[in-house]
Amino acid sequence: MRNPILQFFALITTTLLMASWVQAQDRLKPFVMASQTDAPFEEVVSDTYERLTDSDFRVIGEYRPYASAAVLVITRRDLQTAALETDTSVWIAALRVAITENGDVTEVSYVNPPYLAAAYRLEQSLDHVTNDLASSLGTETTFGSNKGLTAKSLGKYRYMFGMERVDDTYDLAQYPEQAQAVAAVSAGLADASNGVTEIYRLNLDGDTLLLGVAMSGGGDDDNKYWDDSYQMSVVDFQSPRQTAYLPYEILIRNGNVSALHMRYRMALHFPDLSMMGKHSFMTLMPSPDAIGKALKQVAEGVGDSSNADAGPKSSPST
């Protein structure tokens, strides 16, 4: 006859292991590693583009933030429909796929749809999008956080007490009409002195426009804190690379211009980043205000005198 005490402890051990496994399955991480290859970088970019379009994703923009890194921004109808569900779900409309040379390999990775769906408070999981991305690009593992976060915690996520959540956005400008807001932001993006340029624009409906932007400080130390390349040199120092954090988005909705706050957006994609040290949020302490100021200039159409009469109702602080 088996020892009942040993049976009891075996049952407890099995229960704990199962509970740990279930908890692990319930946790989500911000990025998916699709594949790693030794093929030439440009060949991988081209192949990734073809795989996406063959799977009915539409590539609406390509961003080369620095050498040997490319981000393909994708969308399709189901993503756009999901984006209009709630006030905070709009940011899911465009997903990002990155191709990055990292040492001897080229990595293909993308943002994890269920992770962002939970964070942006969608009413659906986007399993169909996840499955199609996995089928077209592959899925080796998820990464970007050691333990990951639960869907429940992502819905109310902030890095620490007092910091922003998903609905605590930069309020950049407000215009009487959507067309005036679009005209002003377009003028701001066309003004080269801003250092903020357009990568893509996605009309979700007549009153909702999502834009992807590149931010470059031009190598100037005074402007480095809102520079994409500088920020990534601080936070994206581990393997695999998290290049699919880029690019940043601007939302124009019903004449209001906004963007996710950097203290929320970066923390969401780099949840394990330390507060102190060389590769930390403290190193980028001036960045939230610098990004808010740069995007605010764009939102106010700086450099476009013809839009002065249709200017914003107010210039809210960031």
C-alpha positions as CSV (number, residue, x, y, z in Angstrom):
1,M,0.0,0.0,0.0
2,R,1.3,3.5,-0.8
3,N,2.2,5.8,2.0
4,P,-0.7,8.3,2.4
5,I,1.7,11.0,3.6
6,L,3.8,10.7,0.4
7,Q,0.6,10.6,-1.6
8,F,-0.6,13.8,0.1
9,F,2.7,15.6,-0.6
10,A,2.7,14.4,-4.2
11,L,-0.8,15.8,-4.6
12,I,0.2,19.2,-3.1
13,T,3.3,19.3,-5.4
14,T,1.3,18.5,-8.5
15,T,-1.4,21.1,-7.6
16,L,1.3,23.8,-7.1
17,L,3.0,23.0,-10.4
18,M,-0.4,23.1,-12.2
19,A,-1.2,26.4,-10.6
20,S,2.1,27.8,-11.6
21,W,1.7,26.5,-15.2
22,V,-1.8,28.0,-15.4
23,Q,-0.6,31.4,-14.0
24,A,2.2,31.4,-16.6
25,Q,-0.3,30.8,-19.4
26,D,-2.4,33.7,-18.2
27,R,0.5,36.1,-18.3
28,L,1.3,38.1,-21.5
29,K,4.4,39.7,-22.8
30,P,4.7,42.7,-25.1
31,F,6.5,41.1,-28.1
32,V,6.6,38.0,-30.2
33,M,9.8,36.5,-31.7
34,A,8.7,35.2,-35.0
35,S,12.1,33.9,-36.3
36,Q,15.8,34.3,-36.3
37,T,17.9,33.8,-39.4
38,D,21.3,34.3,-40.9
39,A,19.8,35.5,-44.2
40,P,20.8,39.0,-45.4
41,F,18.9,41.8,-43.8
42,E,17.3,43.3,-46.9
43,E,16.3,39.9,-48.0
44,V,14.5,39.3,-44.7
45,V,12.8,42.7,-45.0
46,S,11.5,41.8,-48.4
47,D,10.4,38.3,-47.4
48,T,8.6,39.7,-44.3
49,Y,6.8,42.2,-46.5
50,E,5.6,39.5,-48.9
51,R,4.5,37.2,-46.1
52,L,2.4,39.9,-44.5
53,T,0.7,41.0,-47.7
54,D,0.0,37.3,-48.6
55,S,-1.9,37.1,-45.3
56,D,-4.2,40.0,-46.1
57,F,-2.3,42.5,-43.9
58,R,-1.7,45.9,-45.5
59,V,1.7,47.5,-45.0
60,I,0.9,51.2,-44.5
61,G,4.4,52.4,-43.6
62,E,8.0,51.5,-43.3
63,Y,10.4,53.1,-40.8
64,R,14.2,52.8,-40.7
65,P,15.0,54.3,-37.3
66,Y,18.7,53.4,-37.5
67,A,21.1,51.1,-39.4
68,S,20.0,47.5,-39.8
69,A,16.6,48.0,-38.3
70,A,13.3,48.3,-40.1
71,V,9.7,48.5,-38.9
72,L,6.7,47.6,-41.1
73,V,3.5,49.0,-39.9
74,I,0.5,46.9,-40.7
75,T,-3.3,47.0,-40.5
76,R,-6.4,45.3,-41.9
77,R,-10.2,45.7,-41.6
78,D,-10.7,43.7,-38.4
79,L,-8.0,45.7,-36.6
80,Q,-9.7,48.9,-37.7
81,T,-13.1,47.7,-36.5
82,A,-11.7,46.7,-33.1
83,A,-10.0,50.0,-32.8
84,L,-13.3,51.9,-32.8
85,E,-14.8,49.8,-30.0
86,T,-13.8,52.1,-27.1
87,D,-12.1,55.4,-26.4
88,T,-8.8,53.7,-25.7
89,S,-8.9,50.9,-28.3
90,V,-7.9,53.2,-31.2
91,W,-4.2,52.5,-30.7
92,I,-4.6,48.9,-31.8
93,A,-5.5,49.9,-35.4
94,A,-1.8,49.7,-36.6
95,L,0.5,46.9,-35.5
96,R,4.3,46.9,-35.8
97,V,6.6,44.2,-37.2
98,A,10.4,44.7,-36.8
99,I,13.3,43.3,-38.7
100,T,16.6,43.9,-36.7
101,E,20.2,42.8,-37.2
102,N,21.4,41.6,-33.8
103,G,24.9,40.2,-33.8
104,D,25.1,37.3,-36.2
105,V,21.3,36.9,-36.7
106,T,18.4,38.9,-38.1
107,E,15.4,38.9,-35.9
108,V,11.8,39.2,-37.1
109,S,9.5,40.2,-34.2
110,Y,6.2,42.0,-33.7
111,V,4.0,43.5,-31.0
112,N,1.9,40.9,-29.2
113,P,-1.8,41.5,-30.2
114,P,-3.4,40.0,-27.0
115,Y,-1.0,42.1,-24.8
116,L,-2.0,45.3,-26.5
117,A,-5.6,44.3,-26.7
118,A,-5.7,43.9,-22.9
119,A,-3.7,47.1,-22.3
120,Y,-5.9,49.2,-24.7
121,R,-9.1,47.7,-23.1
122,L,-10.5,46.0,-26.1
123,E,-13.6,43.9,-25.8
124,Q,-12.1,41.1,-27.9
125,S,-8.8,39.2,-27.7
126,L,-7.8,39.5,-31.3
127,D,-7.0,35.7,-31.4
128,H,-7.6,35.7,-35.2
129,V,-5.0,38.4,-35.7
130,T,-2.5,36.5,-33.5
131,N,-3.1,33.3,-35.3
132,D,-2.6,34.9,-38.8
133,L,0.6,36.6,-37.7
134,A,1.9,33.3,-36.3
135,S,1.0,31.5,-39.5
136,S,2.6,34.0,-41.8
137,L,5.7,35.0,-39.8
138,G,6.1,32.3,-37.2
139,T,6.1,32.4,-33.4
140,E,9.1,31.0,-31.4
141,T,8.4,32.7,-28.1
142,T,7.0,35.9,-26.5
143,F,9.5,38.3,-24.8
144,G,10.0,41.7,-23.3
145,S,9.2,40.9,-19.7
146,N,10.5,38.2,-17.4
147,K,7.2,37.2,-15.8
148,G,4.7,39.0,-18.0
149,L,1.5,40.7,-16.9
150,T,-2.0,39.4,-16.6
151,A,-4.8,40.8,-18.8
152,K,-6.5,42.3,-15.7
153,S,-3.4,44.2,-14.7
154,L,-2.7,45.4,-18.2
155,G,-6.2,47.0,-18.4
156,K,-5.2,49.3,-15.5
157,Y,-1.5,49.3,-16.1
158,R,0.9,52.1,-15.0
159,Y,4.6,51.7,-14.3
160,M,4.2,52.9,-10.7
161,F,1.9,55.0,-8.5
162,G,1.4,58.5,-9.8
163,M,2.3,57.7,-13.4
164,E,0.0,57.7,-16.4
165,R,-2.5,55.0,-17.5
166,V,-3.7,54.5,-21.1
167,D,-6.3,57.3,-20.9
168,D,-3.9,59.8,-19.4
169,T,-2.7,61.1,-22.8
170,Y,-0.8,64.1,-24.0
171,D,-3.6,66.6,-24.9
172,L,-1.8,68.4,-27.7
173,A,-4.4,70.7,-29.3
174,Q,-8.1,71.2,-29.9
175,Y,-9.7,72.5,-33.0
176,P,-13.4,73.4,-33.8
177,E,-13.5,70.8,-36.6
178,Q,-11.7,67.6,-37.6
179,A,-10.6,69.0,-41.0
180,Q,-8.9,72.0,-39.3
181,A,-7.0,69.7,-36.9
182,V,-5.9,67.5,-39.8
183,A,-4.7,70.5,-41.7
184,A,-2.7,71.9,-38.8
185,V,-1.0,68.6,-37.9
186,S,-0.2,68.0,-41.6
187,A,1.4,71.4,-41.7
188,G,3.4,70.7,-38.6
189,L,4.6,67.4,-40.0
190,A,5.6,69.1,-43.2
191,D,7.7,71.6,-41.3
192,A,11.2,70.1,-41.4
193,S,12.3,72.2,-38.4
194,N,10.1,70.2,-36.1
195,G,12.2,67.0,-36.6
196,V,8.9,65.0,-36.5
197,T,8.0,63.4,-39.8
198,E,5.0,61.3,-41.0
199,I,5.4,57.5,-41.6
200,Y,1.8,56.6,-42.1
201,R,-1.7,57.9,-41.8
202,L,-4.7,55.7,-41.3
203,N,-8.3,57.0,-41.5
204,L,-10.5,54.9,-39.3
205,D,-13.6,57.0,-40.0
206,G,-14.5,60.6,-40.9
207,D,-13.6,61.8,-37.4
208,T,-10.7,59.5,-36.5
209,L,-7.2,59.7,-38.0
210,L,-4.2,57.8,-36.6
211,L,-0.7,58.9,-37.7
212,G,2.6,57.3,-37.1
213,V,5.6,59.6,-36.7
214,A,9.4,59.5,-36.6
215,M,11.2,61.8,-34.2
216,S,14.7,62.9,-34.8
217,G,16.8,65.4,-32.8
218,G,19.2,65.7,-35.6
219,G,22.2,64.6,-33.5
220,D,21.8,67.7,-31.3
221,D,22.3,67.0,-27.5
222,D,19.7,69.6,-26.7
223,N,17.1,67.6,-28.7
224,K,18.2,64.0,-28.0
225,Y,15.6,63.2,-25.4
226,W,12.8,63.1,-27.9
227,D,15.0,61.4,-30.5
228,D,13.9,57.8,-31.4
229,S,17.4,56.5,-31.8
230,Y,18.7,57.9,-28.6
231,Q,15.8,56.6,-26.5
232,M,16.2,53.1,-28.0
233,S,20.0,53.2,-27.3
234,V,19.0,53.6,-23.6
235,V,16.2,51.1,-23.2
236,D,16.7,48.5,-26.0
237,F,19.9,47.0,-24.8
238,Q,19.0,43.4,-24.2
239,S,18.3,40.5,-26.6
240,P,16.0,40.0,-28.4
241,R,15.7,43.5,-29.6
242,Q,12.4,45.4,-29.0
243,T,12.6,47.5,-32.2
244,A,8.8,47.1,-32.7
245,Y,8.3,49.7,-30.0
246,L,8.6,52.3,-32.8
247,P,7.1,54.4,-34.3
248,Y,5.1,56.7,-32.0
249,E,1.5,57.6,-32.8
250,I,-0.6,60.8,-32.9
251,L,-4.4,60.6,-32.8
252,I,-6.8,63.2,-34.3
253,R,-10.3,62.6,-33.2
254,N,-13.2,65.1,-33.5
255,G,-10.8,67.9,-33.7
256,N,-8.8,66.9,-30.7
257,V,-5.1,66.0,-31.1
258,S,-3.5,63.6,-28.6
259,A,-0.9,60.9,-28.1
260,L,-0.1,58.2,-25.5
261,H,2.0,59.6,-22.8
262,M,5.6,58.5,-23.0
263,R,5.7,57.4,-19.3
264,Y,2.8,55.0,-20.1
265,R,3.7,54.0,-23.7
266,M,7.4,53.1,-23.0
267,A,6.6,51.4,-19.7
268,L,4.0,49.3,-21.4
269,H,6.5,48.0,-23.9
270,F,9.4,47.8,-21.4
271,P,7.7,46.9,-18.2
272,D,10.8,45.4,-16.6
273,L,13.0,48.4,-17.2
274,S,14.6,49.6,-14.0
275,M,14.0,53.1,-12.5
276,M,17.7,53.8,-11.8
277,G,21.0,53.1,-13.6
278,K,22.5,53.5,-17.1
279,H,19.7,51.7,-18.9
280,S,16.7,53.1,-17.0
281,F,13.8,55.5,-17.0
282,M,15.9,57.9,-14.9
283,T,18.4,58.3,-17.8
284,L,15.4,59.4,-19.9
285,M,13.9,61.6,-17.2
286,P,13.6,64.7,-19.6
287,S,12.1,62.6,-22.4
288,P,8.4,62.8,-21.5
289,D,8.3,66.6,-21.5
290,A,10.6,66.7,-24.6
291,I,8.3,64.4,-26.5
292,G,5.2,66.3,-25.4
293,K,6.7,69.6,-26.5
294,A,7.8,68.2,-29.9
295,L,4.4,66.7,-30.6
296,K,2.6,69.8,-29.4
297,Q,4.5,71.9,-32.0
298,V,3.3,69.5,-34.7
299,A,-0.3,69.6,-33.4
300,E,-0.3,73.4,-33.5
301,G,0.8,73.4,-37.1
302,V,4.0,75.4,-36.4
303,G,5.4,77.0,-39.6
304,D,2.1,77.2,-41.4
305,S,0.9,80.8,-41.3
306,S,-2.1,80.0,-43.6
307,N,-3.7,78.0,-40.8
308,A,-3.5,80.7,-38.2
309,D,-7.2,81.7,-38.5
310,A,-8.2,78.1,-37.9
311,G,-5.9,77.7,-34.9
312,P,-6.6,75.6,-31.9
313,K,-9.3,76.5,-29.3
314,S,-6.6,76.1,-26.7
315,S,-3.1,75.0,-26.2
316,P,-3.3,72.6,-23.3
317,S,-0.1,71.8,-21.4
318,T,1.4,68.4,-21.8
